């Protein structure tokens, strides 16, 4: 998936294999991207002439922005005014202070893990299924937080897992903890992401104040023929919740 952004507008969608020029044309009307907006690919500037030849890959980030004009003549005029009015204006009327009021809150969300019943057996040279509809993590939002969240789920021991598995994958969903309804993950209304040896870290984009559960919908593995004498076939999974695109 590819993230495309212009100002406060963004979307994560499948643009892999397309050029930056094609992505610009696709979102030009929806985002209101002007022709003079400059493109950046993963933070690096892309020349206008190179947009038609620059191919987008999975996990790339594309942004468009309009360069702000500089007005040095206004700064010069201000310096001239300060010099003309003398020291009373420069050292007397330019001094002031203000105190900003800040209210502290606890963390915008808390995460706890479910370790009950998440077990499966691995047989050599075998295609097996892994627990279905099992909860992994519980995310409890602070009711004072009304912004977006990004939940990142990652495999922490890919090196060990690769010794035991030719393939390993978990289909993850996010559900409302109170009623079990699926939660949209912000990926063009996508509701399933796959965590695997090839993609050991996935993001889930959510908004609103809802207690959520990260759940395994399905899973499978293909075991190696011979198991090593060291390492651990048990997946170590991490969950990290951070602020999303907007806050309260």
ZITAUR-V855839 format. One line per field, one symbol per residue. ss: DSSP state (2 for helix, 1 for strand, 0 for the rest). phi: phi as a letter, one per 30 degrees, with the letter a starting at -180 (. if undefined). psi: psi as a letter, one per 30 degrees, with the letter a starting at -180 (. if undefined). A space follows every 10 residues. Layout:
ss = ???
phi = ???
psi = ???
//
This chain:
ss = 0111110011 1110000012 2222222222 2000000111 1001110222 0000100000 1111100000 0222222222 2222202222 2200000000 0000000011 1110000000 0000001111 0001111111 1000000011 1111100222 2222111111 1111110000 0100001001 0011110000 1111110000 0111111111 1110000000 0000001111 11100000
phi = .bcbbbidca acbdcejdcd ddddddcedd cidddddccb chjcdbdedc ddccdcceid bcbbbcdddc bddddddddd dddddidddd ccdccabbcc dccdbdedab bbccccicba cccdhbcbcc echcdcbccc ddddcccdbb cccbdcbeed dddcbdbaab dcbcbdddbi ddcdcichid bbbccaddbd bbcbcbbjcb dbbdbddbaa bbdddccddb jbdddcccbb cbdddbbd
psi = lkkkkjbfkl kjljgkflle eeeeeegeee fhjlefkkkk jhfkkkkeff effjkklkgl kkkkkkkkkk ifeeeeeeee eeeefafeee fefgkllkkk kkkkllkflk klkjgjgill kkkkhkjlll kkhkkekkjj kkffkgallj jkkkkfheee efffkekkkk jklklkfefg kkkkggihgk fklkkleeig klkjkllljk klkkkjelll ljllekklfl lkfkkjklkk klkbfla.
//
